[in-house]
Amino acid sequence: MSCLEILTSLELGLIYGIVATGIYFAFQVLDFPDLTCDGSFMVGSAVIVSSIQNGISPSIALILATCASGLCGLTTGVLYAYGRISNLLSGILTAFMLYSINLRIMGNTPNLSLPQGIGIQNIDILIIMAIIVWSMSSYILTTDFGLALRSVGTNPRLANIYGISTNKYIIIGLMISNALIGMGGALFCLQQGFSDISQGIGTVVVGLAAIIIGKKILFSKSLWLNILSCIIGSIVYRFVVAIGLHSSGIGLKASDMNILTGLILIALMFFSERKLLCYR
């Protein structure tokens, strides 16, 4: 790989590390299999490109994109908590509706480019963003609010007994989760220089791959290290994919990335299960 390809892999790893942190909140902290991810990732991308094209500064546009994606989590949470719809179906319905909403945001155009000269020009910005997300997420989960959030995911019945409103915490947790995912989508748009309606496809799978790989590298009971493992796992995953796609003997192309991702996940889960059986 060239230096440019290594730098690109590192940039994508940092961006999807933020996405993986958001998925960690839903899947690991809340134990909520939220499939809104694909749609909220695209919301972040659609909002930031539309906002910048309408004269809003990139920093303000990033905040708007993050907030708009948080509303996606709010929708899923309300459908689950008050609509009595299952967690899987709530996320699927929200993501399904978001496809049309994203097209509306982008002016019914499936592909929009950022104005010339606007985008992420320096990897330092992504490093700073990843550090901020890591430190803030870790701090939140160690507060009283974070403890209540974790208790809802671990044992909702016990949380109710102690007077914790599970519905409220699920909704807030999903808002945080999707806001981080949307932030990743917005940063991805800035890094790529354009927004495409299909950018969010496979976000949940890539995020889960990063979480699983990160846990293998940094297995710890520490929350700080668990959140950090999402980012490290994402970076490692991106380098593994890049190496795989540049291995001439394998014969893979860029269009085969989903196959490679699936095989990596299958291998990780297969060997984890084999190890578990050996211990038994």
C-alpha positions as CSV (number, residue, x, y, z in Angstrom):
1,M,0.0,0.0,0.0
2,S,1.1,3.6,-0.7
3,C,1.4,6.2,2.0
4,L,-1.8,7.8,0.7
5,E,-3.7,4.6,1.1
6,I,-2.4,4.1,4.6
7,L,-3.5,7.6,5.5
8,T,-6.9,7.0,4.0
9,S,-7.4,3.8,6.0
10,L,-6.4,5.6,9.2
11,E,-8.9,8.4,8.4
12,L,-11.7,5.9,7.7
13,G,-10.8,3.9,10.8
14,L,-11.1,7.0,13.0
15,I,-14.4,8.0,11.4
16,Y,-15.9,4.6,11.8
17,G,-14.5,4.4,15.3
18,I,-16.9,7.2,16.2
19,V,-19.7,5.2,14.5
20,A,-18.7,2.0,16.4
21,T,-18.8,4.0,19.7
22,G,-22.4,5.0,18.8
23,I,-23.3,1.4,18.0
24,Y,-21.6,0.3,21.3
25,F,-24.1,2.5,23.2
26,A,-27.1,0.7,21.6
27,F,-25.9,-2.9,21.3
28,Q,-23.6,-3.2,24.4
29,V,-24.8,-0.6,26.9
30,L,-28.6,-0.8,26.3
31,D,-28.6,-4.3,24.8
32,F,-30.9,-2.8,22.1
33,P,-30.3,-4.2,18.6
34,D,-30.9,-0.9,16.9
35,L,-31.0,-1.1,13.1
36,T,-31.6,2.6,12.7
37,C,-27.8,2.9,12.2
38,D,-27.8,2.8,8.4
39,G,-30.4,5.6,8.1
40,S,-28.9,7.8,10.8
41,F,-25.5,7.6,9.3
42,M,-26.9,8.8,6.0
43,V,-28.8,11.6,7.8
44,G,-25.6,13.0,9.1
45,S,-24.1,12.9,5.6
46,A,-27.2,14.4,3.9
47,V,-27.7,17.2,6.5
48,I,-24.1,18.4,6.4
49,V,-23.8,18.5,2.6
50,S,-27.2,20.3,2.3
51,S,-26.3,22.8,5.1
52,I,-22.9,23.6,3.6
53,Q,-24.5,24.1,0.2
54,N,-26.9,26.6,1.8
55,G,-24.1,28.7,3.2
56,I,-23.8,27.3,6.7
57,S,-20.3,26.9,8.0
58,P,-19.0,23.3,8.3
59,S,-18.6,23.4,12.1
60,I,-22.3,24.5,12.5
61,A,-23.4,22.0,9.8
62,L,-21.6,19.2,11.8
63,I,-23.6,20.1,14.9
64,L,-26.8,20.2,12.9
65,A,-26.1,16.8,11.4
66,T,-25.3,15.3,14.8
67,C,-28.6,16.7,16.3
68,A,-30.7,15.6,13.3
69,S,-29.3,12.0,13.7
70,G,-30.1,12.1,17.4
71,L,-33.7,12.7,16.4
72,C,-33.6,9.4,14.5
73,G,-32.8,7.6,17.7
74,L,-35.6,9.5,19.4
75,T,-38.1,8.2,16.8
76,T,-36.9,4.6,17.2
77,G,-37.1,5.0,21.0
78,V,-40.6,6.4,21.0
79,L,-41.8,3.7,18.6
80,Y,-40.4,1.0,21.0
81,A,-41.3,2.6,24.3
82,Y,-44.7,4.0,23.6
83,G,-45.8,2.4,20.3
84,R,-45.2,-1.1,21.8
85,I,-43.3,-2.1,18.6
86,S,-40.4,-4.6,19.0
87,N,-36.9,-3.2,19.1
88,L,-35.8,-4.7,15.8
89,L,-39.0,-3.5,13.9
90,S,-38.7,0.0,15.5
91,G,-35.2,0.4,14.0
92,I,-36.2,-1.1,10.7
93,L,-39.2,1.2,10.3
94,T,-37.2,4.3,11.1
95,A,-34.4,3.4,8.8
96,F,-37.0,2.5,6.0
97,M,-38.6,6.0,6.4
98,L,-35.3,7.7,6.5
99,Y,-34.4,6.7,3.0
100,S,-37.1,9.0,1.6
101,I,-36.4,11.7,4.2
102,N,-32.7,11.8,3.2
103,L,-33.7,12.2,-0.4
104,R,-35.8,15.1,0.6
105,I,-33.0,16.7,2.6
106,M,-30.7,16.4,-0.5
107,G,-33.3,18.0,-2.7
108,N,-34.4,14.7,-4.3
109,T,-30.9,14.2,-5.7
110,P,-29.2,10.9,-4.8
111,N,-25.7,12.4,-5.0
112,L,-24.4,15.8,-3.8
113,S,-20.9,17.1,-3.8
114,L,-19.4,19.5,-1.3
115,P,-18.2,22.9,-2.6
116,Q,-14.7,23.1,-3.8
117,G,-12.1,23.4,-1.0
118,I,-14.4,22.3,1.8
119,G,-13.6,19.0,3.5
120,I,-11.2,17.4,6.0
121,Q,-7.7,18.5,4.9
122,N,-5.9,17.3,8.0
123,I,-6.1,14.0,9.9
124,D,-5.4,15.9,13.1
125,I,-9.1,17.0,13.1
126,L,-10.3,13.4,13.0
127,I,-7.8,12.4,15.8
128,I,-9.1,15.3,18.0
129,M,-12.8,14.3,17.3
130,A,-12.1,10.7,18.1
131,I,-10.4,11.6,21.4
132,I,-13.3,13.9,22.3
133,V,-15.9,11.2,21.6
134,W,-13.9,8.6,23.5
135,S,-13.3,10.8,26.6
136,M,-16.9,12.2,26.7
137,S,-18.5,8.8,26.1
138,S,-16.4,7.1,28.8
139,Y,-17.1,9.9,31.2
140,I,-20.9,9.8,30.6
141,L,-21.0,6.0,31.3
142,T,-19.2,6.5,34.7
143,T,-21.7,9.2,35.9
144,D,-24.9,8.4,37.8
145,F,-26.7,8.8,34.5
146,G,-24.4,6.3,32.9
147,L,-24.8,3.8,35.7
148,A,-28.6,4.1,35.3
149,L,-28.2,3.6,31.5
150,R,-26.1,0.5,32.0
151,S,-28.5,-0.9,34.5
152,V,-31.4,-0.6,32.0
153,G,-29.4,-2.6,29.5
154,T,-28.3,-5.2,32.1
155,N,-31.5,-5.8,34.0
156,P,-34.5,-3.5,33.2
157,R,-36.7,-5.2,35.8
158,L,-34.3,-4.4,38.6
159,A,-33.9,-0.9,37.2
160,N,-37.6,-0.4,37.4
161,I,-37.6,-1.6,41.0
162,Y,-35.1,1.1,41.9
163,G,-37.3,3.8,40.3
164,I,-35.4,4.2,37.0
165,S,-37.6,5.0,34.1
166,T,-36.4,2.4,31.5
167,N,-38.4,4.0,28.6
168,K,-36.8,7.4,29.3
169,Y,-33.3,6.0,29.5
170,I,-33.7,3.8,26.4
171,I,-34.8,6.9,24.4
172,I,-32.0,9.0,25.6
173,G,-29.5,6.2,25.0
174,L,-30.7,5.7,21.5
175,M,-30.4,9.4,20.8
176,I,-26.8,9.5,22.0
177,S,-26.1,6.4,19.9
178,N,-27.5,7.7,16.7
179,A,-26.1,11.2,17.2
180,L,-22.6,9.7,17.3
181,I,-23.4,7.6,14.2
182,G,-24.7,10.6,12.4
183,M,-21.5,12.6,13.4
184,G,-19.5,9.8,11.8
185,G,-21.7,10.0,8.7
186,A,-21.1,13.8,8.5
187,L,-17.3,13.4,8.9
188,F,-17.3,10.7,6.3
189,C,-19.0,13.1,3.9
190,L,-16.4,15.7,4.6
191,Q,-13.6,13.2,4.1
192,Q,-15.0,11.9,0.8
193,G,-16.2,15.2,-0.5
194,F,-19.7,14.1,-1.4
195,S,-22.8,12.5,-0.1
196,D,-24.5,9.6,-1.7
197,I,-27.9,8.0,-0.7
198,S,-26.3,4.6,-0.5
199,Q,-23.5,5.6,1.9
200,G,-25.2,4.3,5.0
201,I,-25.7,0.7,3.7
202,G,-23.8,-1.8,6.0
203,T,-23.0,0.7,8.7
204,V,-24.2,-1.6,11.5
205,V,-22.2,-4.5,10.2
206,V,-19.0,-2.5,9.9
207,G,-19.6,-1.0,13.4
208,L,-20.1,-4.5,14.9
209,A,-17.0,-5.7,13.2
210,A,-15.0,-2.9,14.8
211,I,-16.4,-3.7,18.2
212,I,-15.6,-7.4,18.0
213,I,-12.1,-6.8,16.7
214,G,-11.5,-4.2,19.4
215,K,-12.6,-6.5,22.1
216,K,-10.1,-9.1,20.9
217,I,-7.3,-6.6,21.1
218,L,-8.2,-4.7,24.3
219,F,-10.3,-7.1,26.4
220,S,-10.9,-5.3,29.7
221,K,-13.6,-4.6,32.2
222,S,-12.6,-0.9,32.2
223,L,-15.2,1.3,30.4
224,W,-12.5,3.6,29.2
225,L,-10.7,0.8,27.5
226,N,-13.9,-0.7,26.1
227,I,-14.8,2.6,24.4
228,L,-11.2,2.9,23.2
229,S,-11.4,-0.6,21.8
230,C,-14.2,0.5,19.4
231,I,-11.8,3.1,17.8
232,I,-8.8,0.8,17.7
233,G,-10.9,-2.1,16.3
234,S,-12.2,0.2,13.6
235,I,-8.7,1.2,12.6
236,V,-7.4,-2.4,12.6
237,Y,-10.5,-3.4,10.5
238,R,-9.8,-0.8,7.9
239,F,-6.2,-1.8,7.6
240,V,-7.2,-5.5,7.3
241,V,-9.7,-4.6,4.5
242,A,-7.1,-2.5,2.7
243,I,-4.5,-5.2,2.9
244,G,-7.0,-7.8,1.7
245,L,-8.1,-5.6,-1.3
246,H,-4.5,-5.0,-2.2
247,S,-3.5,-8.7,-2.2
248,S,-3.1,-9.6,-5.8
249,G,-3.1,-13.3,-5.0
250,I,-6.6,-13.2,-3.5
251,G,-8.1,-11.3,-6.5
252,L,-10.4,-9.1,-4.5
253,K,-11.8,-5.8,-5.8
254,A,-13.3,-2.8,-4.0
255,S,-16.7,-4.1,-4.9
256,D,-15.9,-7.2,-2.8
257,M,-15.5,-5.3,0.5
258,N,-18.9,-6.6,1.9
259,I,-17.7,-10.2,1.2
260,L,-14.4,-9.5,3.0
261,T,-16.3,-7.8,5.9
262,G,-18.6,-10.7,6.3
263,L,-15.8,-13.3,6.2
264,I,-13.9,-11.3,8.9
265,L,-17.0,-11.3,11.2
266,I,-17.7,-15.0,10.6
267,A,-14.1,-15.9,11.3
268,L,-14.0,-13.9,14.5
269,M,-17.3,-15.3,15.8
270,F,-16.5,-18.8,14.7
271,F,-13.1,-18.9,16.5
272,S,-14.7,-17.2,19.6
273,E,-17.3,-20.0,19.7
274,R,-14.6,-22.7,19.3
275,K,-12.6,-21.2,22.1
276,L,-15.7,-21.1,24.3
277,L,-16.5,-24.8,23.6
278,C,-12.9,-25.7,24.4
279,Y,-13.3,-24.1,27.8
280,R,-16.4,-26.0,28.5
